[in-house]
């Protein structure tokens, strides 16, 4: 079985691609497009997640589940690119999630 990568590893890989700024890299192209281009894609993918969720809820099939999974992956990807563009580190997100999920005593 091959080793699975984490979202943090994907984030670091995307940071490298954005920094290398190659013309054939979708990540670099998005990053060069700036916040307007990236947030349009985030919004588009978020809407596609909503639509795919409703479709999957009404007719739960392997195909619909796979489409929803793919749309969620697209949303994660574009959100990571937005984080890179806005210079938000993955550790900042983890810190915030930890703060929000601390058990209050």
N, C-alpha and C positions, 0 to 999 in steps of 0.2 A: 504494500500500500504506500502510495506517495504521501509525503508530508504536506499537510495543508497549511496555507499561509493565513495570516491574520489580517484584519482590516488595517492594523497599524503597519504591517509590512506593505500592504497595498498602498497606503498613504505615502510611505517613504519612497516607494517605486514611482508613484505619480509625481512626487516632488522632484525627483531626479529628471523625469521626462520633461516636466515644466521648465526646469532650470536649463536643460540642454537646448530647449527651444527649436527642435528640428521641425522643418516644414511638413514632414509626413506624420508627425505625432499629433493625434487628435487632442491629447491632453495639452500640448503646447499651443495648439491653435486656439483651443478654448481659453486658455490662460491669457494669451495675447489679446483675445477679444474683450477681456476685462469683465467687470462685475455685471454689466448689462447682459452680455452674451451668456455668461454662466448662469445668472439667476433666471433668465428665460428658460434655459434647459432644466434647471432645478424645478421651476414651476410646471413645465411641460411634463416632466417625469412624475412629479407629485400627482398631477391630475391623472396620468396614465395608471398610477398605482391605485387611485380611488376607483377608477372605472374597472380595472381588472379585478379589484376586490369585490365590487358589486356583481360582476359577471361570475366570479368564482363562487360567491355566496349563493347565487341563484342556481348555478349548475356546476357543482363541484366535480370536476373531472380532472384526469391527469393533465390534459392539455391546458385547461384553464388555470390549474395550480402552477404549471410550469410558466405560463405567460405572466402570472402574478409575481412569481419568483424572479423572473427576468426583469420585470419593471422595477421591483424593489432593488435589485442589483444596479440598475441604471440610476435610480435615485441616490443610492449610496455613492456611486462613482462621481456623479455630478456634484454632490454635496462635498465630497473630499476635494474635488478640484476647486470649489468655492472656498473651502478652508485654506487651501494653498494660496489662492489668489489674495485672500484677506489676511494672510500670514498668521493664521490660527493653527497652533500645533495640536497634534492628536492628544498629547498629554493634557492640554487645557480642557478638552472635551471629557477625557476620563476623570480629571479632577472635579469638574462640574457635576458629572454623573455621580461620582462618589459623594460629593456634598449633598446632593439631592436625595441620596438613598441611605444616608446614615440613619441608624436606628436611634431614635431619641429615647433617652432614659429619664 
